[in-house]
């Protein structure tokens, strides 16, 4: 008897453990998010964002032999309790859509990510994970997801990076 895996739903997550002296500067990312929101402009390039993206792509390549190229990035603030379902691919333009979505907790409190997936005929399953400061969650961009804010006293800052899988 043989087995062939036709598709796989995988989620990568964990803390970003930068070497001493190369830590991610949370205040820089928070400021960049606010600046891009305030001026309704593209997210600015920064060394801090580059360090984060390089850390992720290098570790995924070494540990899982996956080569990722950053396509787009943006930062968001989340105050409401639960967002509407989000999808980072365009069903009408899959060729130019990203393969992976990465959410990085810049400054978050009591924030959860709910990722929806199908398991053959078992539809509408979900995986719920708490997003903490300096933590990332990366999943296929074809999955719907919600961001759930379980408190109302502060704004959650989340950096999103979209990757292409080579």
Secondary structure as GFF3:
##gff-version 3
##sequence-region A 1 166
A	DSSP	beta_strand	11	15	.	.	.	ID=ss1
A	DSSP	alpha_helix	26	38	.	.	.	ID=ss2
A	DSSP	alpha_helix	47	64	.	.	.	ID=ss3
A	DSSP	beta_strand	68	78	.	.	.	ID=ss4
A	DSSP	three_ten_helix	94	96	.	.	.	ID=ss5
A	DSSP	beta_strand	100	107	.	.	.	ID=ss6
A	DSSP	beta_strand	111	119	.	.	.	ID=ss7
A	DSSP	beta_strand	122	131	.	.	.	ID=ss8
A	DSSP	beta_strand	135	140	.	.	.	ID=ss9
A	DSSP	beta_strand	145	149	.	.	.	ID=ss10
A	DSSP	beta_strand	156	165	.	.	.	ID=ss11
###
